[in-house]
Amino acid sequence: MAWNYVVTAHKSTAVSMGLTGYFTHSKHDSSSPLPDLVTVKGRSLSFYQLVSNGLKLYLDVPVFAKFTCLEPYHISETGKDVLCFLTSWNLIRIVELNEDKLITHAHGCIDVLGGYPTSHAALMRIDQEHGVIGVMAFAGYLHTISLSGVLGQKNNNQSANISASCLDNNYIKISELNVVDFVFLQGCPCATIAVLAQAVEGRQIVTYELSDSHSNGPIPSTLTQDSEAHLLISLTENIQGVLVVGPTFITYHNATTVPVKTDIPKLRECFSCYVKIDSCRFVLGDDRGQLYMLHLSYDAVDRIVKGIHIECLGDSCIPSFLGYLKEALYVGSKLGDPQLIKFTETSTSLVAPMQTDSMENSVAKTERYFEVLETVPNLGPIVDMQVVDLEKHGQGQLVTCSGFRTDGSLRIVRNGIGIESKATVDWPGIVSAWTLSLHKSVIDGSTQLEHDTIVYSSVYNTCFIRLVGMDMEEFEETEMGDLESNVQSLLISNVNRDQIIQVTSTSVRLLKSPHLSLLSQWQPPPGLQIDKVAGNMSQLLISVKTRLIYIVISAGELQSAAERELHHEISCLDISPMVPSGEANVCAICLWPIATINILSLPNLSDISATQISKHKNPGSVQLCWDMEGVQYLLCTMDNDGSLLYYQIDPSCGTLFNEKNIVLGKDPVRLIQFFSHGKSNIFACSDKPTIIYSNNRKLTFSDVDQPKVICMASLNNECYPEHLILVHYNQLEIGKIDKIQKLHIRKVALSETPFRIAHQEPTKTLGVITCRYGTYDAETGTVSDTIRSASLRAPH
C-alpha cells in the first residue's frame, strides 16, 4: 500500500475576502483610532493592525471551515465589532475577539427543506441600523436573523463565561430565483433590501420591506440599462438610494427621481469589489487590477444624487477585497500579491469630496495616484510546477506557474537560505578569513564595528586587504606595522580599547590600532606551539597540547590569568560570553580521545560539569549559544562523521541536558557565530553549509545554497551591510545573505497568465505556456496589448 506524507511548508497566502473594523480595541479609544484589518486566507482568520512601518500581524486563528461570507456588526455599547461569517455548509457564526481568543456569541444553520442552492455563491448582508442579518443561500428564499437580544446581554468581561446561543432564523419566499447581489437600504423605517436578479429581459432591481407583510420596497422594480450589472452599493442615510454597477454603466436608483447613470465606454471589465471612503466617495477595483475613485455629487437637502463621476487611480493587483484603514488602503488579492497603498498628494483633487452638479465622465489611463507601501507575496493560484536543481547542489527548487492576467508570474520557491554573490577573489591555499576595523573606534565593545579590512590566511602566510568602497587593495609592506605576515594566523580580531589581537602558532600579539604597533606579546614555553585558540573582546583561551591557558586582554597588556594541565589533549574550545562584547564567566572545552565536553569556570578554570560522548566520536568544533530566543545551547561537531550534537545548557550550574543529534555533512564541520538583524545565528562550515538559528524557541537548520565552505566571517560596512565572507577552495567570496527563514520565494513577473511549465535539463532552460490578454477595439476590430508582457518582450 502506498502512503503519502503531507506537510504544510507554507501557509495559505491568497486573500479571498476580508473586512475592517474595531476588533482588538474600542472605536472610541483615542490611543488606537485606526480600525483593524481581518483577512481570510484559506481556512484561517488573520487580524492585522496598521503601524508606522506597515501591517503588523496581531493574531492568526485557524478555523476548520471554508468561508463563504464575512461581515462585521458594530456593538454601540462597547464600541467594538463582532464577526459574522457563513461557511460552505451554511453554518453561521457570530464571534468576538476577546483576549486573543475567538469567543462564539451565537451560531445557527441556514437550511430549507427541499430547497436547492443558488447558482451564484451564497450571499450574506447585515443591516446595522435594524440589527438584521440577511442570507441568500437557496434559490427563491431569503433567510432573516434578528440580532436583538443576542449580543446586547454580553460584554467583554462576560462573553467568555456565557454559552453561545442558537440563532433563530426565518425565511421568506421571493420570486427572483437567480439573485446576483442584494444589499440593505439605509434610512428606511424598517429593514429593506434591494435585490439585483437575472430576469428574462435582463438584470432587474427589486426592493422588499422585511415587515410582517413582506411588501415591496420604496424603489419600483426596474430593468437595469446594463445587462451585465453585477454589483449593488447601498448609500448612507445622507444619500438615499442604491447604485447599480456594471461593466459599462453605473446607475443611481431611488424612490422619487429618475435613475441617474454614468457611461463608462472605455471600460470592458467587471468591478470585482469596492470600499466606502465616505458618504460620497467609493474606491472600486476591476478584474484587470485597476483601481477607480467613484464620486457622487448630491443635493444635501433632497438627499439625492445629481451626478456620478469616475476616475482611474492606477493599476494594482487584481483585487478580491478592498479595506479602508483611514491612513491607507489594503488591496487583498487571491490572484496576485496583496498590497498596502496610500494616496499621494497629487491625488488630492481626486479624493477630496466633490459637490458640483455637473461633471464630465472620464477614465484616466496612465497616471498612478497612490504609492505602494507594502507588498505581500502570494503563491496562489498555482496551476503547474516543476522541481529543478539548476546549480547541482543537491537542493531542488520549486518553480510554480502562479497568478492570473497582469499578476501572472513564475515563483521560485527555495527551502533554505540563499547568498547573493557580490564579489569573488581567487587566492590559492586560503584556509581562514576575518574582518577588522582599523579606523573605527571600539571602546569596550559598545561602538558598532565598520569593517574596513579583510584578513585571510593560508598555511604559509597572512594577507591584509583594505576595502575602499567596493574595491580591494592589498597592504603595502610599510603598512603592516608589527603584524606577522609570513606565518599562518589562527585568530585576528578587534578587541577592547582600539586594539588588535593576532594569534599564530608561536605567539599572541597585542597591537595598537590603526598604526599596528606592538603593545604586548605572549609566547608558549620553548619547543611548544599553540594548537587551538578562542577569544572574545577581552579574553583568550589557548591550548598547548594538554595545557589550557586563560589570558586576559587589558589596556596594552596580555595577562596570563590561569593555567591548567589536563590528562588528555584538547580538540576544540570556546569562550563566548553570555552578553555580546561582555566577559565570559564560563568556557567549554572538548577532550580527545576520551571524547568529553567539559564546562569550566573562569578565571580559575575549575570543573563545573563533564558530559561523556560516544567513544567513537572525535569532537572538532564547539560553540556556546547563550541567547537563542531566551534558550541556551551548546553545539559540538564530530570530525569523523560530520554530525552535530546539541544540548541545552543550564546557565546557573553548567549542566548539559536534552541531547539531540543531526548529520550536517560528510566532512568535518566548523561552527562560527554571527549576528544578522540583531539576532544570534551559527554558520556551520562544511561540504553542505548550514545556518542554525532559533525559530519559535526551537533550533532550525537551513541549508545554504553554496558549495563547500571552509570558513566564514561577518562583513558589515556602508558598501557591504550585513554581508558574509565565505572561504571556498582557493577562493574568497563576499555575499549578501537572505533573510533567515525557512522558505524563500522569488518572483519573475510575466504580466500574463502561465498555464504549463517544463524543464529541459541539458540546456538548463524552462519552457512556459502562457495566455496573453489584450483590449478589443470594436471600431477597428483589433486587439491592442496595453501591457508589455513577457511574450511580447521575448525575442522571436
KACOR-V402910 format. One record per residue. N is the residue number from 1. SS is DSSP state (h for helix, s for strand, l for the rest). D_LAST is the distance of its C-alpha to the last C-alpha in whole Angstrom. Layout:
n,ss,d_last
N,SS,D_LAST
N,SS,D_LAST
//
This chain:
n,ss,d_last
1,l,49
2,l,46
3,l,46
4,l,43
5,l,44
6,l,42
7,l,42
8,l,40
9,l,38
10,l,37
11,l,39
12,l,37
13,l,35
14,l,34
15,s,37
16,s,38
17,s,41
18,s,43
19,s,46
20,s,48
21,s,51
22,l,54
23,l,55
24,l,55
25,l,58
26,l,60
27,l,58
28,l,62
29,l,61
30,l,61
31,l,59
32,l,56
33,l,55
34,l,52
35,l,51
36,s,49
37,s,46
38,s,46
39,s,43
40,s,42
41,s,40
42,l,40
43,l,44
44,s,45
45,s,46
46,s,45
47,s,48
48,s,46
49,s,48
50,s,47
51,s,48
52,l,47
53,l,44
54,s,42
55,s,43
56,s,46
57,s,46
58,s,50
59,s,50
60,s,48
61,s,49
62,s,48
63,l,49
64,l,49
65,l,48
66,l,45
67,s,45
68,s,45
69,s,47
70,s,48
71,s,50
72,s,53
73,s,56
74,s,58
75,s,62
76,l,64
77,l,66
78,l,64
79,l,62
80,s,59
81,s,57
82,s,56
83,s,53
84,s,54
85,s,51
86,s,51
87,s,49
88,l,47
89,l,51
90,l,52
91,s,54
92,s,55
93,s,56
94,s,57
95,s,57
96,s,58
97,s,57
98,s,60
99,l,60
100,l,57
101,s,57
102,s,56
103,s,60
104,s,60
105,s,62
106,s,62
107,s,60
108,s,60
109,s,58
110,l,57
111,l,58
112,l,59
113,l,61
114,l,59
115,l,56
116,l,53
117,s,50
118,l,48
119,l,45
120,l,43
121,l,43
122,l,47
123,s,48
124,s,50
125,s,52
126,s,55
127,s,57
128,l,58
129,l,61
130,l,63
131,l,62
132,s,60
133,s,57
134,s,56
135,s,54
136,s,52
137,l,51
138,s,52
139,l,52
140,l,55
141,s,56
142,s,57
143,s,58
144,s,60
145,s,61
146,s,64
147,l,63
148,l,67
149,l,69
150,l,66
151,l,65
152,l,68
153,l,70
154,l,68
155,l,67
156,l,65
157,l,68
158,l,69
159,l,66
160,l,66
161,l,69
162,l,69
163,l,68
164,l,65
165,s,66
166,s,65
167,l,63
168,l,65
169,s,63
170,s,63
171,s,61
172,s,62
173,s,60
174,l,58
175,l,57
176,l,53
177,l,52
178,l,48
179,s,48
180,s,45
181,s,46
182,s,50
183,s,51
184,s,55
185,s,56
186,l,58
187,l,61
188,l,63
189,l,66
190,l,65
191,l,62
192,s,59
193,s,56
194,s,53
195,s,51
196,s,48
197,s,48
198,s,46
199,l,49
200,l,49
201,l,48
202,l,45
203,s,46
204,s,49
205,s,51
206,s,54
207,s,57
208,s,59
209,s,62
210,l,63
211,l,67
212,l,69
213,l,69
214,l,65
215,l,65
216,s,62
217,l,61
218,l,61
219,l,58
220,l,58
221,l,56
222,s,53
223,s,50
224,l,47
225,l,45
226,l,42
227,l,41
228,l,39
229,l,41
230,l,41
231,s,42
232,s,46
233,s,47
234,s,51
235,l,52
236,l,55
237,l,59
238,l,58
239,l,56
240,l,57
241,l,55
242,s,51
243,s,48
244,s,45
245,s,42
246,l,39
247,l,35
248,l,37
249,s,40
250,s,43
251,s,46
252,s,49
253,s,52
254,l,56
255,l,59
256,l,61
257,l,58
258,l,56
259,l,52
260,s,50
261,s,46
262,s,43
263,s,40
264,l,37
265,l,35
266,l,31
267,l,31
268,l,30
269,l,30
270,l,33
271,s,35
272,s,36
273,s,38
274,s,41
275,s,43
276,s,46
277,s,47
278,s,50
279,l,52
280,l,50
281,s,46
282,s,44
283,s,40
284,s,38
285,s,35
286,s,32
287,l,30
288,l,27
289,l,28
290,s,30
291,s,34
292,s,36
293,s,40
294,s,42
295,s,45
296,s,48
297,s,51
298,s,54
299,s,58
300,l,60
301,l,63
302,l,62
303,l,59
304,s,57
305,s,53
306,s,53
307,s,49
308,s,46
309,s,43
310,s,40
311,s,37
312,s,34
313,s,34
314,s,31
315,s,28
316,l,29
317,l,29
318,l,29
319,l,33
320,l,35
321,s,38
322,s,40
323,s,43
324,s,44
325,l,46
326,l,48
327,l,46
328,l,43
329,s,41
330,s,39
331,s,36
332,s,36
333,l,33
334,l,32
335,l,29
336,l,28
337,l,30
338,s,33
339,s,34
340,s,37
341,s,37
342,s,40
343,s,40
344,l,40
345,h,42
346,h,40
347,h,40
348,h,44
349,h,44
350,h,42
351,h,44
352,l,48
353,l,50
354,l,50
355,l,53
356,l,52
357,l,53
358,l,50
359,l,47
360,l,44
361,l,41
362,l,38
363,l,34
364,l,33
365,l,29
366,l,28
367,l,31
368,l,32
369,l,36
370,s,36
371,s,35
372,s,34
373,s,37
374,s,36
375,s,33
376,s,34
377,l,31
378,l,31
379,l,29
380,l,30
381,l,29
382,s,27
383,s,26
384,s,25
385,s,25
386,s,25
387,s,27
388,s,26
389,l,28
390,l,25
391,l,28
392,l,30
393,l,33
394,l,34
395,l,33
396,l,31
397,s,28
398,s,27
399,s,24
400,s,24
401,s,22
402,s,24
403,l,25
404,l,24
405,h,22
406,h,21
407,h,23
408,l,21
409,s,20
410,s,21
411,s,24
412,s,25
413,s,29
414,s,31
415,s,35
416,l,36
417,s,36
418,l,33
419,s,34
420,s,31
421,s,32
422,s,33
423,s,34
424,s,35
425,s,38
426,s,39
427,l,43
428,l,45
429,l,48
430,s,47
431,s,49
432,s,49
433,s,48
434,s,49
435,s,49
436,s,52
437,l,53
438,l,55
439,l,55
440,l,55
441,l,58
442,l,59
443,l,62
444,l,63
445,l,60
446,l,59
447,l,57
448,l,53
449,l,52
450,l,49
451,l,48
452,l,48
453,s,49
454,s,47
455,s,50
456,s,49
457,s,51
458,s,51
459,l,54
460,l,55
461,l,55
462,s,54
463,s,51
464,s,51
465,s,47
466,s,47
467,s,45
468,s,44
469,l,41
470,l,38
471,s,40
472,s,42
473,s,45
474,s,48
475,l,52
476,l,54
477,h,57
478,h,59
479,h,57
480,l,58
481,l,61
482,l,63
483,l,60
484,l,60
485,l,57
486,l,58
487,l,59
488,l,57
489,s,57
490,s,57
491,s,57
492,s,56
493,s,56
494,s,57
495,s,60
496,l,63
497,l,64
498,l,62
499,s,62
500,s,60
501,s,61
502,s,60
503,s,61
504,s,61
505,l,63
506,l,66
507,l,66
508,s,66
509,s,65
510,s,65
511,s,64
512,s,64
513,l,60
514,l,59
515,l,61
516,l,61
517,s,65
518,s,67
519,s,69
520,s,70
521,s,70
522,s,71
523,l,71
524,l,72
525,l,75
526,l,75
527,l,73
528,l,71
529,l,67
530,l,65
531,l,63
532,s,62
533,s,61
534,s,60
535,s,61
536,l,60
537,l,61
538,l,65
539,s,65
540,s,65
541,s,65
542,s,66
543,s,67
544,s,69
545,l,69
546,l,71
547,s,72
548,s,70
549,s,71
550,s,70
551,s,70
552,s,70
553,s,68
554,s,70
555,l,70
556,l,70
557,s,71
558,s,71
559,s,73
560,s,74
561,s,75
562,s,75
563,s,75
564,s,75
565,s,76
566,l,74
567,l,75
568,l,71
569,s,68
570,s,66
571,s,62
572,s,61
573,s,62
574,s,60
575,l,62
576,l,60
577,l,62
578,l,62
579,l,61
580,l,58
581,l,60
582,l,63
583,l,65
584,l,65
585,l,69
586,s,67
587,s,65
588,s,64
589,s,65
590,s,64
591,s,66
592,s,66
593,l,67
594,l,69
595,l,65
596,s,66
597,s,65
598,s,68
599,s,68
600,s,70
601,s,72
602,l,72
603,l,73
604,l,76
605,l,73
606,l,75
607,s,74
608,s,73
609,s,71
610,s,70
611,s,67
612,s,67
613,l,64
614,l,64
615,l,66
616,l,63
617,l,61
618,l,60
619,s,59
620,s,57
621,s,56
622,s,57
623,s,56
624,s,58
625,s,56
626,s,59
627,s,56
628,s,54
629,l,54
630,l,58
631,s,58
632,s,59
633,s,58
634,s,58
635,s,56
636,s,57
637,s,54
638,s,56
639,l,55
640,l,55
641,l,53
642,l,50
643,s,52
644,s,53
645,s,56
646,s,56
647,s,59
648,s,60
649,s,63
650,l,66
651,l,66
652,l,70
653,l,71
654,l,68
655,l,68
656,s,65
657,s,64
658,s,61
659,s,60
660,s,57
661,s,54
662,s,51
663,s,49
664,l,46
665,l,46
666,l,47
667,l,48
668,l,51
669,l,50
670,s,50
671,s,51
672,s,50
673,s,51
674,s,48
675,s,48
676,s,45
677,l,45
678,l,49
679,s,49
680,s,50
681,s,48
682,s,48
683,s,46
684,s,46
685,s,45
686,l,45
687,l,42
688,l,41
689,l,41
690,s,42
691,s,43
692,s,46
693,s,47
694,s,49
695,s,48
696,l,50
697,l,53
698,s,52
699,s,50
700,s,46
701,s,45
702,s,41
703,s,39
704,s,37
705,l,34
706,l,35
707,l,36
708,l,40
709,l,42
710,l,45
711,s,46
712,s,45
713,s,46
714,s,46
715,s,44
716,l,45
717,l,45
718,l,43
719,l,40
720,l,40
721,l,41
722,l,42
723,s,40
724,s,41
725,s,42
726,s,41
727,s,42
728,s,41
729,l,42
730,l,42
731,s,40
732,s,40
733,s,38
734,s,38
735,s,36
736,s,36
737,s,37
738,l,35
739,l,38
740,l,40
741,l,39
742,l,39
743,s,35
744,s,32
745,s,29
746,s,26
747,s,24
748,s,20
749,s,19
750,l,16
751,l,18
752,l,17
753,s,19
754,s,18
755,s,20
756,s,20
757,s,19
758,s,19
759,s,20
760,s,20
761,l,22
762,l,22
763,l,19
764,l,20
765,s,16
766,s,16
767,s,14
768,s,15
769,s,15
770,s,15
771,s,17
772,l,16
773,l,19
774,l,19
775,s,22
776,s,24
777,s,25
778,l,28
779,l,29
780,l,26
781,l,25
782,s,21
783,s,20
784,s,19
785,l,17
786,l,19
787,l,18
788,l,15
789,l,14
790,h,12
791,h,9
792,h,9
793,h,9
794,l,6
795,l,4
796,l,0
//
